[in-house]
């Protein structure tokens, strides 16, 4: 658009100040020459108006294209965001099944093997955790998922799924802006389950909660902890961005 306006800016003064060729005025009477001059001026004015109309039309077209570009960019960002959410849900769903712990010989070991991680050999435990997970990922019943995870932790306090259950409770409560309750679950993962693959995200969430509660000093400490302990992770990248915006 700037290039178009620049070109027109050079053209218009030339048209406005162009001198009517003397040869076109002819050699008739004064009245005839004035009539010729008037026709030349009318033609020049018409050319100027046409040029201005073209410039206005070009400006409108550029504005329309800019609007469409911004709209398309927004739509693309929405699609990418939804894809990221889907990928995160898939990743969380897959990584939510930790490796089985050694089981006594008399315990039924008919675990489901996914190739990289195994379900717990306690089928009722698996079913309870699976039900809670599906309330989040499949059914989107977040209000029902909270008591489901709470019940799971109460009924299976020694389960290998407990850190993930605390993580999901933190996420669900965080989404409802129940920051104090969410903070308790995230802090549990950080302090009691150092090997959890959710720990880095839990520290990040604790930093976000501190920032939401205007405790910027604590937020900086937590963001720096993420960067220090999980330097090459996605969580560290997010922590750096938040530090830059503090």
C-alpha positions in Angstrom: 0.0 0.0 0.0 2.8 2.4 0.9 4.4 1.8 -2.5 1.1 2.6 -4.3 0.6 5.8 -2.4 4.2 6.8 -3.1 3.8 6.3 -6.8 0.6 8.3 -6.9 2.2 11.1 -4.8 4.7 11.6 -7.6 2.1 11.3 -10.4 -0.6 13.7 -9.0 1.6 16.8 -8.7 2.7 16.3 -12.2 -0.9 16.1 -13.4 -1.9 19.1 -11.3 0.8 21.3 -12.5 1.1 20.2 -16.1 0.8 23.0 -18.6 -1.6 22.7 -21.5 0.3 22.4 -24.7 0.2 25.8 -26.5 -0.2 24.0 -29.9 -3.5 22.6 -28.9 -5.0 26.1 -28.3 -4.9 26.8 -32.0 -4.7 30.3 -33.6 -8.4 31.3 -33.7 -10.1 34.1 -31.9 -9.7 34.7 -28.3 -13.0 33.1 -27.5 -12.0 29.9 -29.5 -8.7 29.7 -27.6 -10.5 30.2 -24.3 -12.9 27.4 -25.2 -10.0 25.2 -26.2 -8.3 26.0 -22.9 -11.4 25.2 -21.0 -11.7 21.8 -22.7 -8.1 21.0 -21.9 -8.7 22.0 -18.3 -11.8 19.9 -18.1 -9.9 16.9 -19.5 -7.1 17.4 -17.0 -9.5 17.7 -14.1 -11.3 14.5 -15.3 -7.9 12.8 -15.4 -7.1 14.0 -11.9 -10.5 12.8 -10.5 -10.1 9.4 -12.2 -6.6 9.2 -10.7 -7.9 10.1 -7.2 -10.7 7.6 -7.6 -8.2 4.9 -8.5 -6.1 5.8 -5.5 -9.1 5.6 -3.2 -10.1 2.3 -4.7 -6.6 0.9 -4.2 -6.6 2.1 -0.6 -10.0 0.3 0.0 -8.7 -2.9 -1.6 -5.5 -2.8 0.5 -7.6 -2.2 3.6 -9.8 -5.1 2.7 -6.9 -7.4 2.0 -5.3 -6.4 5.3 -8.5 -7.2 7.1 -8.8 -10.6 5.4 -5.1 -11.3 6.2 -5.6 -10.5 9.9 -8.8 -12.6 9.9 -6.9 -15.5 8.3 -4.0 -15.1 10.7 -6.4 -15.3 13.6 -8.2 -18.4 12.2 -4.8 -20.1 11.7 -3.7 -19.3 15.2 -7.0 -20.7 16.5 -6.5 -23.9 14.6 -2.9 -24.2 15.8 -4.0 -23.6 19.3 -6.6 -26.3 19.1 -4.0 -28.7 17.6 -1.6 -27.9 20.5 -4.4 -28.6 23.0 -5.2 -31.9 21.3 -1.5 -32.9 21.2 -1.2 -32.0 24.9 -4.2 -34.0 25.8 -2.8 -37.0 23.8 0.6 -36.6 25.5 -1.0 -36.3 28.9 -3.2 -39.3 28.3 -0.3 -41.5 27.2 2.2 -40.3 29.8 -0.5 -40.6 32.5 0.2 -44.3 32.7 3.4 -44.8 34.6 5.5 -48.0 34.5 4.3 -50.7 36.8 6.0 -51.4 40.1 7.2 -54.9 41.0 4.2 -56.9 42.1 3.9 -59.9 44.5 3.7 -63.2 42.7 0.1 -63.9 43.8 -1.2 -60.6 42.3 -2.9 -60.9 38.9 -0.5 -59.4 36.4 -2.7 -59.1 33.4 -1.6 -55.6 32.7 -2.1 -53.8 29.4 1.2 -53.2 27.7 1.4 -50.2 25.4 5.0 -50.9 24.4 6.5 -48.2 26.6 4.3 -48.0 29.7 2.1 -50.4 31.6 -1.1 -50.2 33.5 -1.2 -51.1 37.1 -2.0 -54.8 37.7 -4.8 -53.8 40.0 -7.8 -53.7 37.6 -10.1 -51.8 39.8 -7.4 -49.2 40.3 -7.0 -49.0 36.5 -10.7 -48.6 36.0 -11.0 -45.8 38.6 -8.2 -43.9 37.1 -9.4 -44.5 33.5 -12.8 -43.2 34.4 -11.4 -40.0 35.9 -9.2 -39.4 32.9 -12.0 -40.0 30.4 -14.2 -37.5 32.2 -11.5 -34.9 31.2 -10.3 -36.0 27.8 -13.4 -37.6 26.3 -16.5 -36.3 28.1 -15.2 -32.8 29.0 -17.1 -33.2 32.3 -14.6 -31.2 34.3 -16.9 -30.7 37.3 -17.4 -34.5 37.6 -13.6 -35.1 37.1 -12.6 -33.2 40.3 -14.5 -35.6 42.7 -13.4 -38.6 40.6 -9.7 -37.8 41.1 -10.2 -36.9 44.7 -11.9 -40.2 45.3 -9.1 -42.0 43.4 -6.5 -40.5 45.7 -8.5 -41.4 48.8 -9.1 -45.0 47.7 -5.7 -45.7 46.2 -3.2 -43.5 48.2 -0.3 -45.8 47.2 -1.1 -46.0 43.5 1.6 -45.1 41.0 -1.1 -42.8 39.4 -1.4 -40.6 42.5 1.0 -37.9 41.2 -0.9 -37.6 38.0 -4.1 -37.5 39.8 -2.8 -34.5 41.9 -1.6 -32.9 38.7 -5.0 -33.2 37.0 -6.8 -31.9 40.1 -4.4 -28.9 40.0 -5.2 -28.3 36.3 -8.9 -28.5 36.8 -9.0 -26.2 39.8 -6.6 -23.8 38.1 -9.0 -23.6 35.2 -11.7 -22.6 37.6 -9.4 -19.9 39.1 -9.4 -21.8 42.5 -5.8 -21.0 42.8 -5.3 -21.8 46.5 -6.7 -25.3 46.0 -4.8 -25.9 42.8 -1.6 -24.7 44.4 -1.9 -27.5 47.0 -2.0 -30.2 44.4 0.8 -28.8 42.3 2.9 -28.4 45.4 2.3 -32.0 46.4 3.6 -33.2 43.0 6.7 -30.9 43.3 7.6 -31.9 46.8 6.5 -35.5 47.1 7.1 -36.9 43.6 10.4 -35.6 42.3 10.5 -38.2 39.5 7.1 -37.3 38.1 7.1 -36.1 34.5 4.5 -33.5 35.5 6.8 -31.8 38.0 8.2 -29.2 35.7 4.7 -28.1 34.6 3.6 -28.0 38.2 6.4 -25.6 39.2 5.5 -23.5 36.2 1.8 -23.4 37.3 2.8 -22.5 40.8 4.7 -19.5 39.3 1.6 -18.5 37.2 -0.5 -18.7 40.4 2.0 -16.5 42.3 1.9 -14.0 39.4 -1.9 -14.1 39.4 -1.9 -13.4 43.1 0.6 -10.5 42.6 3.4 -12.2 44.3 6.0 -11.3 41.6 9.0 -12.2 43.8 7.7 -15.7 44.3 6.7 -16.0 40.6 10.3 -15.1 39.5 11.8 -17.7 41.9 9.5 -20.4 40.5 10.1 -19.5 36.8 13.8 -19.5 37.4 13.5 -22.9 39.2 11.8 -24.3 36.1 14.6 -22.9 33.9 17.3 -24.2 36.2 15.9 -27.8 36.7 14.3 -28.3 33.2 16.4 -26.1 31.0 15.6 -27.7 27.6 11.9 -28.3 28.2 8.8 -26.6 26.8 8.0 -25.4 30.4 11.4 -23.6 30.6 10.6 -21.8 27.3 7.2 -20.7 28.7 8.9 -19.6 32.0 11.4 -17.5 30.1 8.6 -15.7 28.2 6.8 -15.0 31.5 9.9 -13.7 33.1 10.4 -11.3 30.1 6.9 -10.0 30.7 7.1 -9.5 34.4 
